[in-house]
Amino acid sequence: MDAFARRLQVQERLTVQIADSLNDALRPKGVGVVMEALHLCMAMRGVEKQNAVTVTNAMRGAFLSRPETRAEFLNLVRGRFEGI
């Protein structure tokens, strides 16, 4: 993640790049990436937005084609990432 996050970009694109890289390098049956990030651009706009956190996800393979696999994965991480 650090290698991709060094560049200025939107979180959605970063999430997709990580999923694609894992999928290309490992060739697994499926990849699921969930990312939670604090948006400093939102936090700098005012006190009421100090904790502007966004959650994004990207699915590949079995996580994309099999709804039950995707649901199981998202249920496992849901406790950590409430925004999914």
N, C-alpha and C positions, 0 to 999 in steps of 0.2 A: 504494500500500500504506500509506503513512504516514497518509493520511486515515482509513482504516478502523482502523488499529492504535492510534489515539489512545484509542479506547474500550476498556474492560475487557471481554473476551470470550474465548471458547475459540478455539483455533487452527483447528479444523475449520470453524467459522462464518466466520472471517476469510478462509480460503482460498476458500470458496464465494462470499462477497461480492465478492472480487476477480475471480473467474472470471465471475460474472454481470455485473458492471460492464463488463468488457472485452467480453463478448458483446453486451450492450445498446448500448454506445457505438460499437463497430466493425462489428458485424454480420458477423463473419468466418465461414468455413465451419466453423471449430472453434477452441476455446480449451482450452489445457492450462495449469494452474497447479500448480506444485510449491513448497511452502513448508517451509523448515527453520527451526525456532525453538528457542532456548534457553529453557527454562521456569524462570523465577526462583523460582516457588513450589516446585518440586521441588528446586532447588539450595539453597534456604534450609533444607531439612529435614535435611540432614546432609552430611558430607564425601563419603560414598560416592555421592551423587547430584549432585555438583557440575557434571557435564557432561550433564545431562538434556536431550537434544536429541530433538525429535519432528519427523517428516516427514509432511506431509499433502498430498493432491492433490485437484483437482477438474477434471473433464473436461466439456466441452460440445461439441455438434455432432459433427463427424467424429471427434473424439477419443473420444467416448462411443459412437457408433454403429458405428464401424469398428475392430474389434479390432487389425487390422494397423497402423493409423495410431497408435492408442494405444500399442501395443508398441514401435513405432519411436521415438515421442516419449520414452517412459520409458527405453528403452535409451540414448538420447542423453544424458539427464540422470542416469542411474544412477551414472556415475562420480563425480558431484558429490554426489548424495544417496543414500547407501548404504542408507537405511532403506526405500526404495520396494519 
